[in-house]
Amino acid sequence: MLGVALEGGGARGAFHVGAIKALLEEGYEIDGIVGTSIGAFNAAMVAQGDFEKCFEMWSHVTPQQLFDIEDRQMANVLNRNLNMKTISYFSSEAKKIIANRGIDTENLRKVVDELVDEEKLRNSHVDFGLVTVELGPLNPIELFKEDIPEGKIKDYIMASARYPGLKMEPLDGKSYIDGGLYDNCPVSLLARKNYNKIIAIRLNSSRKLRHIDESVNVVEIQPSMDLGGTFIFTKDLAHRNIKLGYYDAIKAIRKLRGREYYIEPVDDELIFSKLLELSDDLILDIGKSMGLEDIPPKRMLFEFILPNVSKYLNLNKEDNYQDIIIALLENMAKERQIEKFKIYSLSEFLNLIKDNEKESIFNNKIQISLRGLKRKAIENITQVNVDIINEKLLCLLDEEE
């Protein structure tokens, strides 16, 4: 059975719907879906069979729709246009928040009431679960839909999303707070129900998954860019994060390469063979620019040049030679502002970088890329002449076809 766990993260939940769209298009059938906070809401929509409504909601979300904050004033804050009218507006809002003992969630509740259908959710064959935390004893509450009392599913979704600072609304005489305080991505809920394949859609990749056994088979879909603030509900950011979720999920499913772009891999042996074809004179020339001498050429390439370039690019130890070359290409692609949200073949990606550019302009782009890399250099690494490496390795890749 396939289970999906959605991590909490407020406005960043737009990433969920992009990732789920990719899963559905790739033919995945979701047997159970759980979530914390905004993940609980998105999970409920998917479980009841209304993913398209959920997608539509995120495509048109605004601050005023959820938190009774004027869209124009929020835009002023995001654009740092802090005129006296905006300051006065938020000063007034702050007074209301203090008087209400938290940010009013009435608008958010209206969205939940309008979109979540408890009857459809209970009748669905798809498992649904959530996490919240009872205040007082700080007792974690992990529930599947069959554990939630009749007529209370929407209340528990709100309880799961009771982020600190939001107004408290007691549930059956008890107070609850955001489930992220205990488990922000409840993979363990699915594991305990014997799901043998679990996909965790993350919103904060810096945190490790909690409360799970290492034997559980979990595939993580992680954002390749910062998703923005928890309460920054704007259309532009939501649209960007939906796209990001979609393509980052495709990357995980198809095992694409690249850190910020989406590159179809080639055979690693092909890359290795191309590196072996580099002439000794070229390798020695690159090595000389790095202060390397009296080392056999191929040893110099594989034991010194490529590892140093990898460190410049902040790659992981498990990344291989293909990852190094793709990272070099990505660095130049960003300088050229090449479209991020597209799946590229390696040769297509290379050609886009070089397309319609005179050699002098292309070399200038490489030098700009080099300066960016040098700013990130590790102090104890000899200066790497990355422009030479870029130019020569890219010429090799040109011969791939």
C-alpha positions as CSV (number, residue, x, y, z in Angstrom):
1,M,0.0,0.0,0.0
2,L,1.2,3.5,-0.8
3,G,0.8,6.2,1.9
4,V,1.6,9.9,1.7
5,A,2.6,12.1,4.6
6,L,2.3,15.9,4.3
7,E,4.5,18.1,6.4
8,G,3.1,21.2,8.2
9,G,4.2,24.6,7.1
10,G,1.3,27.1,6.6
11,A,1.5,28.9,3.2
12,R,4.2,26.6,2.0
13,G,1.4,23.9,1.7
14,A,1.1,25.0,-1.9
15,F,4.1,22.7,-2.5
16,H,2.0,19.7,-1.5
17,V,-0.5,20.1,-4.2
18,G,2.2,20.5,-6.9
19,A,3.9,17.3,-5.7
20,I,0.6,15.4,-5.5
21,K,-0.4,16.5,-9.0
22,A,2.9,14.9,-10.2
23,L,2.3,11.7,-8.3
24,L,-1.2,11.3,-9.8
25,E,0.0,12.1,-13.3
26,E,2.8,9.5,-12.9
27,G,0.1,6.9,-12.1
28,Y,0.5,6.6,-8.4
29,E,-2.6,5.4,-6.5
30,I,-2.7,6.8,-2.9
31,D,-4.2,4.3,-0.4
32,G,-3.7,6.6,2.6
33,I,-2.7,10.2,3.3
34,V,-1.9,11.9,6.6
35,G,-0.8,15.3,7.6
36,T,0.0,17.9,10.2
37,S,-1.4,21.4,10.3
38,I,-1.9,22.6,6.7
39,G,-0.9,19.1,5.7
40,A,-4.0,17.8,7.5
41,F,-6.2,20.1,5.5
42,N,-4.6,19.1,2.2
43,A,-4.7,15.4,3.1
44,A,-8.4,15.6,3.9
45,M,-9.1,17.1,0.5
46,V,-7.1,14.4,-1.3
47,A,-8.7,11.6,0.8
48,Q,-12.2,12.7,0.1
49,G,-11.5,12.8,-3.6
50,D,-11.4,16.5,-4.1
51,F,-7.8,17.1,-5.1
52,E,-8.9,19.4,-8.0
53,K,-10.8,21.7,-5.6
54,C,-7.7,21.8,-3.3
55,F,-5.5,22.7,-6.3
56,E,-7.9,25.4,-7.3
57,M,-8.0,26.9,-3.8
58,W,-4.2,27.1,-3.7
59,S,-4.1,28.6,-7.1
60,H,-6.2,31.6,-6.0
61,V,-5.3,31.9,-2.3
62,T,-5.0,35.4,-0.8
63,P,-4.1,36.7,2.8
64,Q,-7.6,38.2,3.1
65,Q,-9.3,34.9,2.2
66,L,-7.6,33.2,5.2
67,F,-6.8,35.8,7.9
68,D,-8.8,38.9,7.3
69,I,-5.7,40.9,6.3
70,E,-6.2,43.3,3.3
71,D,-4.3,41.9,0.3
72,R,-3.0,45.4,-0.6
73,Q,-1.5,46.0,2.8
74,M,0.2,42.6,2.8
75,A,1.6,43.4,-0.6
76,N,3.0,46.6,0.8
77,V,4.8,44.7,3.6
78,L,6.2,42.1,1.2
79,N,7.4,44.9,-1.2
80,R,8.8,46.8,1.8
81,N,6.5,49.7,1.0
82,L,6.0,50.7,4.6
83,N,4.1,54.0,4.3
84,M,2.2,55.5,7.2
85,K,-1.1,54.1,6.1
86,T,0.3,50.5,6.1
87,I,2.0,51.0,9.5
88,S,-1.2,52.4,10.9
89,Y,-3.2,49.5,9.5
90,F,-1.0,46.8,11.1
91,S,-0.8,48.7,14.3
92,S,-4.6,48.6,14.5
93,E,-4.5,44.8,13.6
94,A,-2.0,44.2,16.4
95,K,-4.4,45.7,18.9
96,K,-7.2,43.5,17.7
97,I,-4.9,40.4,17.9
98,I,-4.1,41.3,21.5
99,A,-7.7,41.8,22.4
100,N,-8.7,38.5,20.7
101,R,-5.9,36.7,22.4
102,G,-4.5,35.6,19.0
103,I,-5.0,36.0,15.3
104,D,-8.6,35.4,14.3
105,T,-9.1,32.2,12.4
106,E,-12.7,32.7,11.4
107,N,-11.8,33.1,7.7
108,L,-9.7,30.0,7.8
109,R,-12.5,28.1,9.4
110,K,-14.8,29.2,6.6
111,V,-12.5,27.7,4.1
112,V,-12.4,24.4,6.0
113,D,-16.2,24.3,6.4
114,E,-16.7,25.1,2.7
115,L,-14.2,22.5,1.2
116,V,-14.0,19.6,3.7
117,D,-16.9,17.2,3.4
118,E,-16.9,14.9,6.4
119,E,-19.4,12.4,4.8
120,K,-17.3,12.1,1.7
121,L,-14.1,11.7,3.7
122,R,-15.6,9.0,5.9
123,N,-17.0,7.1,3.0
124,S,-13.8,7.3,1.0
125,H,-11.7,4.1,0.7
126,V,-8.6,6.3,1.3
127,D,-7.2,6.3,4.8
128,F,-6.9,9.8,6.4
129,G,-5.0,10.8,9.6
130,L,-3.7,13.8,11.4
131,V,-1.7,14.9,14.4
132,T,-2.4,17.6,17.0
133,V,-1.2,18.2,20.6
134,E,-3.4,18.6,23.7
135,L,-2.4,21.6,25.8
136,G,-1.9,21.2,29.5
137,P,-0.2,17.8,29.6
138,L,1.3,18.4,26.0
139,N,-0.2,15.1,25.0
140,P,0.3,14.2,21.3
141,I,-2.9,13.1,19.6
142,E,-2.5,10.9,16.5
143,L,-5.8,10.0,14.9
144,F,-7.2,8.3,11.8
145,K,-10.6,9.2,10.6
146,E,-12.2,6.3,12.3
147,D,-10.8,7.5,15.6
148,I,-12.4,10.9,15.3
149,P,-15.9,11.4,16.8
150,E,-18.7,11.9,14.3
151,G,-19.1,15.5,13.2
152,K,-15.7,16.5,14.6
153,I,-13.3,16.0,11.6
154,K,-13.2,19.7,10.7
155,D,-12.6,20.6,14.4
156,Y,-9.7,18.3,14.6
157,I,-8.2,19.7,11.3
158,M,-8.4,23.1,12.8
159,A,-6.8,21.8,16.0
160,S,-4.0,20.3,14.0
161,A,-3.3,23.7,12.5
162,R,-3.5,25.8,15.7
163,Y,-0.2,27.4,15.1
164,P,1.2,29.5,18.1
165,G,-0.3,33.0,17.8
166,L,-3.6,31.9,16.4
167,K,-6.7,32.3,18.5
168,M,-7.5,29.2,20.6
169,E,-10.9,27.6,20.1
170,P,-11.6,24.8,22.7
171,L,-12.7,21.4,21.4
172,D,-14.9,19.5,23.8
173,G,-13.5,21.5,26.7
174,K,-9.9,21.0,25.8
175,S,-7.3,23.2,24.1
176,Y,-5.1,22.0,21.3
177,I,-2.1,23.3,19.5
178,D,-0.4,22.7,16.1
179,G,0.6,19.0,15.7
180,G,4.0,20.1,14.5
181,L,5.0,20.5,18.1
182,Y,5.2,16.7,18.2
183,D,5.5,15.4,14.6
184,N,5.3,17.8,11.7
185,C,5.4,15.0,9.0
186,P,3.6,12.0,10.5
187,V,5.2,9.2,8.6
188,S,4.9,7.1,11.8
189,L,1.1,7.1,11.5
190,L,1.3,5.3,8.2
191,A,4.1,3.0,9.4
192,R,2.0,1.8,12.3
193,K,-0.8,0.9,9.9
194,N,1.6,-1.3,8.0
195,Y,2.0,0.8,4.9
196,N,4.9,-0.7,3.0
197,K,5.7,2.3,0.8
198,I,5.6,5.9,2.1
199,I,6.2,9.2,0.3
200,A,6.9,12.1,2.6
201,I,6.3,15.5,1.0
202,R,8.5,17.9,3.0
203,L,8.3,21.6,3.5
204,N,11.4,22.0,5.6
205,S,14.1,19.7,4.4
206,S,16.6,20.8,7.1
207,R,14.6,18.7,9.7
208,K,14.9,15.0,9.9
209,L,11.8,12.8,10.0
210,R,10.8,11.9,13.6
211,H,9.4,8.8,15.3
212,I,10.1,6.3,12.6
213,D,12.0,3.0,12.4
214,E,14.9,3.0,10.0
215,S,13.5,-0.1,8.4
216,V,10.5,1.9,7.0
217,N,10.7,2.5,3.3
218,V,10.3,6.3,2.9
219,V,10.9,8.4,-0.2
220,E,11.2,12.1,0.6
221,I,10.2,14.8,-1.8
222,Q,12.0,17.9,-0.7
223,P,11.9,21.5,-2.0
224,S,14.9,22.6,-4.0
225,M,14.3,26.3,-3.1
226,D,13.1,28.2,-0.1
227,L,9.3,28.1,0.0
228,G,8.8,31.5,1.8
229,G,7.3,32.3,5.2
230,T,4.7,30.4,7.0
231,F,2.0,33.1,6.8
232,I,3.0,34.6,3.4
233,F,-0.2,33.6,1.5
234,T,0.1,35.3,-1.9
235,K,-0.9,34.1,-5.4
236,D,2.5,34.6,-6.9
237,L,4.3,32.6,-4.2
238,A,1.7,29.9,-4.2
239,H,2.0,29.5,-8.0
240,R,5.8,29.3,-7.8
241,N,5.6,26.7,-5.0
242,I,3.0,24.6,-6.8
243,K,5.4,24.4,-9.8
244,L,8.3,23.7,-7.5
245,G,6.4,20.9,-5.8
246,Y,5.4,19.4,-9.2
247,Y,9.0,19.4,-10.6
248,D,10.7,18.4,-7.4
249,A,8.3,15.4,-7.2
250,I,9.1,14.5,-10.8
251,K,12.8,14.7,-10.0
252,A,12.3,12.3,-7.1
253,I,10.1,9.9,-9.1
254,R,12.3,9.8,-12.2
255,K,15.6,10.2,-10.4
256,L,16.5,13.3,-12.4
257,R,19.8,15.0,-11.7
258,G,20.6,18.6,-10.7
259,R,20.2,20.7,-7.6
260,E,18.1,23.5,-9.0
261,Y,17.3,22.3,-12.5
262,Y,15.8,19.0,-13.7
263,I,18.2,17.1,-15.9
264,E,17.7,13.6,-17.4
265,P,20.8,11.6,-16.5
266,V,23.1,9.8,-19.0
267,D,25.0,6.7,-18.2
268,D,27.7,7.4,-15.6
269,E,30.1,5.2,-17.6
270,L,29.7,7.5,-20.5
271,I,30.8,10.5,-18.4
272,F,33.7,8.5,-17.0
273,S,34.8,7.5,-20.4
274,K,34.7,11.1,-21.6
275,L,36.9,12.2,-18.7
276,L,39.4,9.4,-19.5
277,E,39.6,10.9,-23.1
278,L,40.9,14.2,-21.7
279,S,44.4,14.7,-23.0
280,D,47.3,14.6,-20.5
281,D,48.4,18.1,-21.7
282,L,44.9,19.5,-20.9
283,I,44.9,17.9,-17.4
284,L,48.4,19.2,-16.7
285,D,47.3,22.6,-17.8
286,I,44.4,22.6,-15.4
287,G,46.5,21.2,-12.7
288,K,49.1,23.9,-13.1
289,S,46.4,26.6,-12.7
290,M,45.7,24.9,-9.3
291,G,49.3,24.7,-8.3
292,L,49.5,21.0,-8.9
293,E,52.7,19.5,-10.2
294,D,54.6,16.3,-10.4
295,I,51.5,14.1,-10.3
296,P,50.5,11.6,-13.1
297,P,47.8,13.3,-15.2
298,K,44.9,10.8,-14.6
299,R,45.6,10.7,-10.9
300,M,45.7,14.5,-10.9
301,L,42.3,14.6,-12.5
302,F,40.5,12.1,-10.4
303,E,42.2,12.6,-7.0
304,F,42.8,16.3,-7.0
305,I,41.1,18.4,-9.7
306,L,37.6,16.9,-9.6
307,P,37.4,16.6,-5.8
308,N,38.4,20.2,-5.5
309,V,35.8,21.4,-8.0
310,S,33.2,19.3,-6.1
311,K,34.1,21.2,-2.8
312,Y,33.9,24.5,-4.6
313,L,30.4,23.6,-5.7
314,N,29.4,22.4,-2.2
315,L,28.4,19.0,-3.5
316,N,27.9,15.9,-1.3
317,K,30.4,13.2,-0.9
318,E,28.1,10.7,-2.6
319,D,27.8,12.9,-5.8
320,N,29.7,11.5,-8.8
321,Y,31.4,12.9,-11.8
322,Q,28.1,13.5,-13.7
323,D,26.9,15.5,-10.7
324,I,30.0,17.7,-10.9
325,I,29.5,18.4,-14.6
326,I,25.8,19.2,-14.1
327,A,26.5,21.5,-11.2
328,L,29.0,23.4,-13.4
329,L,26.3,23.7,-16.1
330,E,23.7,24.8,-13.5
331,N,26.0,27.6,-12.3
332,M,26.1,29.0,-15.8
333,A,22.4,28.4,-16.4
334,K,21.5,30.6,-13.5
335,E,23.7,33.4,-14.8
336,R,21.8,33.1,-18.1
337,Q,18.4,32.9,-16.3
338,I,17.5,29.8,-18.2
339,E,14.0,28.6,-17.4
340,K,14.0,26.4,-14.3
341,F,10.7,24.6,-14.6
342,K,11.4,22.3,-17.4
343,I,12.9,18.8,-17.8
344,Y,16.0,18.9,-19.9
345,S,18.3,16.3,-21.5
346,L,21.9,16.9,-20.7
347,S,22.8,17.8,-24.2
348,E,19.7,20.1,-24.5
349,F,20.8,21.9,-21.3
350,L,24.3,22.4,-22.6
351,N,23.1,23.7,-25.9
352,L,20.7,26.2,-24.2
353,I,23.7,27.6,-22.3
354,K,25.8,28.0,-25.5
355,D,23.0,28.7,-28.0
356,N,23.4,31.9,-30.1
357,E,26.4,33.1,-28.0
358,K,29.6,34.2,-29.5
359,E,32.6,32.5,-28.1
360,S,33.8,35.6,-26.3
361,I,30.4,36.1,-24.7
362,F,30.3,32.5,-23.7
363,N,33.7,32.7,-22.1
364,N,32.6,35.8,-20.2
365,K,29.7,33.9,-18.8
366,I,32.1,31.2,-17.6
367,Q,34.2,33.9,-15.9
368,I,31.2,35.4,-14.2
369,S,30.3,31.8,-13.0
370,L,33.9,31.4,-11.8
371,R,33.7,34.6,-9.7
372,G,30.5,33.3,-8.0
373,L,32.2,30.0,-7.2
374,K,35.3,31.6,-5.8
375,R,33.3,33.5,-3.3
376,K,32.2,30.2,-1.9
377,A,35.6,28.7,-1.9
378,I,36.9,26.8,1.1
379,E,39.9,28.6,2.6
380,N,42.3,25.6,2.5
381,I,41.6,24.7,-1.2
382,T,43.9,25.9,-3.9
383,Q,42.2,28.3,-6.3
384,V,40.6,26.2,-9.1
385,N,40.7,27.5,-12.6
386,V,37.1,26.5,-13.2
387,D,36.8,28.4,-16.4
388,I,39.3,26.1,-18.1
389,I,37.6,23.1,-16.6
390,N,34.1,24.3,-17.8
391,E,35.3,25.1,-21.3
392,K,37.1,21.8,-21.9
393,L,34.6,19.5,-20.2
394,L,31.7,21.1,-22.1
395,C,33.5,20.5,-25.4
396,L,33.7,16.9,-24.4
397,L,30.0,16.7,-23.7
398,D,29.3,18.2,-27.1
399,E,30.7,15.0,-28.6
400,E,28.2,12.9,-26.6
401,E,25.6,12.9,-29.3
